[in-house]
């Protein structure tokens, strides 16, 4: 799932509906997803703490990346023509 998180053009890369009460396995899953994107930021030469967000809205948890990380992560489109 990918979508815009706000007007700053942060992109939601993962969205999870969580339990109503704290659940360790759910928190572990969120941590692993956040760490995955923090690693992508490091590989792109970006600060993971300022380019990856974990945002909660009620029971929904969103992992979002900055426009800079999204640009580094998404390969440039190429134009080609079959002959």
N, C-alpha and C positions, 0 to 999 in steps of 0.2 A: 504494500500500500504506500503510495507516495502522494503527497498533497501539500499545499501551502499551509504553514502553521500561523502566520501573521503577516502584517503589512511589511515587515522587514525581509520578506522572501525566504524565511527559514522553511525547510522542506521536511515534512513528516516522513520518516523512513519506516517507522513501525508504530502500530497502535494496538494496545492490549486492553481488554476489559478485565479488570481485576476483581478479586473477592471483596465483599463488604468489610471484612475484618482482615487484619494483617496475616499474611501467609508467607512463611519463609521461602517456599519454592517459587512463588510468584516474584518475590523480591530478588531472588537469585537469577531468574530469567531476565528481569529488567536490567540487573547489573551486567549480565553477560552481553545483552544487546547494546547497552551503552558502551561497554568496553570494546566491543567490535568496532563501533564507529569512532571511538577515541583512537584506536589503532589505525584506522583509515586516515584520520587526521594527522597522526604522527608520520605515516608513510608519505603523506602529501606535504610534509614540512610545516604543518599548521599546529597551533596550540590546541590540544584536545579539550581543555577546560573551557575555552572560549568559542569552540566550533561545534560542540555537541551539547544538546540540552535534553534533560529528562523532565517532562512537564506533566503534572497530574491535574486532571479535571474530574472531580468526583472519583468514581471507580476506574476511569479511563486513564491510562498512562501513555504518553506520546514520547517517542524518541525522535528528535529533530536535528537536522544538521544545517549549518550556516550556508549561505549562498556560495561562499568561497570553497567550502568543502564539497558542496554539490557539484561545483564546476570542476574541481580537481578529480572527483570520483567518476563523473560522467564523461565518457570519451567524446571528443569532438565528432560531430557528424561529418561524414565524408560524402562527397558527391562523386558518383561513378556512373558510367554509362556502359551498358553491355553492347558489344559489337557483334 
